[in-house]
Amino acid sequence: MLSHLLHLDGIDSVVIETKSRQFVEHRVRAGVLEQGSVDLLNATGVGERMRREGLVHEGLELLFNGRRHRIHFRELTGRAITVYGQQEVVKDLIQARLDAGGEIIFEVEDVRIAGFDSDRPVIRFREQDLERELECDFIAGCDGFHGVSRHAIEAGILNFYERAYPFAWLGILAHAKPASGELIYSNHDRGFALLSMRSSSITRLYLQCKPDEALADWPDHRIWEELQIRLASGAAFRLEEGPIFQKSVTPMRSFVAEPMQYGRLFLAGDAAHIVPPTGAKGMNLAIADVRLLSRALKAFYSHGTSDLLAGYSRSCLRRVWRAQHFSWWMTSMLHRLDGPDSEFDHRRQLAELDNLITSRAAATNFAENYVGLPID
């Protein structure tokens, strides 16, 4: 996305990718696009397939005490979300870059970055057994939580803030028609569940589980049985079951690195911050980061000013911490919390949920955060 934005501003860039094109175009990740992300994709010419295939949701449902309650995004905020898989966004962006003559180097190895505390940073890597070196003006570390960028910054420069949650999500993809036209978030005595979708024929479903849960302990029939229980909401509602073609366990954590820049190295997306998936913020935060970074680089190349570059981390972190709070709040409201205070916590959660469905002010605040704060 950053490379695409820079291209539109006449700035050259090279994308270094350790995985193959086939891998990154089919790796299933997030699926909810905030209104601001949708608007940016459309405004920059890469939204055609999203408009055709994406599923626009004008609300979602909260399920607790066996009853579903709708939060109407459009009515409360005038905005909506779009369900369109991250891998589909990646496909569209890769194609756009290649069609424009952009340079993407796939399947590189042994990536090293240096000199970002000078005015000529260097990226070294191996491509098909050949050693390569690129000199550049800036490096954008968009390489995820486990990438090399953040780790290349010497100790003592960054501060880390993190929280590990005592539960995880068991996620599945199944060839089954979604049982609802919108997402359903369920607070249940047995634990959280989420009904989502990737298309009109593929359902994405999640169950709260233990972080060390073994997939072997969750055969398909047990998964469907538990989902049917946690998402039950009346005799007329039942999940359509179908072949499960992907299973995974996702640990839940929050993480922020501050500042998100050092010298001429700028961190973006998961390289700088991780949020629990409950609030659907991960991909959207990454898009917001690179939108701000592209503007700062445009100002530098167009006018020779570096104020926006200097303020990049501060600008991003305000949004990042808002998203961290929202994601933590949703997570703490919807998941079963074990321990000596578990019954108190459960009743507190039900009171929070009741407030959301009875207070327009509370519902509006929820909807504004879910559909996304403006990127500008």
Secondary structure as GFF3:
##gff-version 3
##sequence-region A 1 376
A	DSSP	alpha_helix	2	8	.	.	.	ID=ss1
A	DSSP	beta_strand	14	16	.	.	.	ID=ss2
A	DSSP	alpha_helix	21	26	.	.	.	ID=ss3
A	DSSP	beta_strand	32	33	.	.	.	ID=ss4
A	DSSP	alpha_helix	35	43	.	.	.	ID=ss5
A	DSSP	alpha_helix	48	53	.	.	.	ID=ss6
A	DSSP	beta_strand	55	57	.	.	.	ID=ss7
A	DSSP	beta_strand	59	64	.	.	.	ID=ss8
A	DSSP	beta_strand	67	72	.	.	.	ID=ss9
A	DSSP	alpha_helix	73	77	.	.	.	ID=ss10
A	DSSP	beta_strand	81	83	.	.	.	ID=ss11
A	DSSP	alpha_helix	86	99	.	.	.	ID=ss12
A	DSSP	beta_strand	103	105	.	.	.	ID=ss13
A	DSSP	beta_strand	109	114	.	.	.	ID=ss14
A	DSSP	beta_strand	122	127	.	.	.	ID=ss15
A	DSSP	beta_strand	130	135	.	.	.	ID=ss16
A	DSSP	beta_strand	139	141	.	.	.	ID=ss17
A	DSSP	alpha_helix	148	152	.	.	.	ID=ss18
A	DSSP	beta_strand	159	175	.	.	.	ID=ss19
A	DSSP	beta_strand	184	186	.	.	.	ID=ss20
A	DSSP	beta_strand	193	197	.	.	.	ID=ss21
A	DSSP	beta_strand	202	209	.	.	.	ID=ss22
A	DSSP	three_ten_helix	215	217	.	.	.	ID=ss23
A	DSSP	alpha_helix	220	230	.	.	.	ID=ss24
A	DSSP	beta_strand	244	258	.	.	.	ID=ss25
A	DSSP	beta_strand	261	262	.	.	.	ID=ss26
A	DSSP	beta_strand	265	267	.	.	.	ID=ss27
A	DSSP	three_ten_helix	269	271	.	.	.	ID=ss28
A	DSSP	beta_strand	273	274	.	.	.	ID=ss29
A	DSSP	three_ten_helix	277	279	.	.	.	ID=ss30
A	DSSP	alpha_helix	282	303	.	.	.	ID=ss31
A	DSSP	alpha_helix	307	310	.	.	.	ID=ss32
A	DSSP	alpha_helix	312	334	.	.	.	ID=ss33
A	DSSP	alpha_helix	342	358	.	.	.	ID=ss34
A	DSSP	alpha_helix	360	371	.	.	.	ID=ss35
###
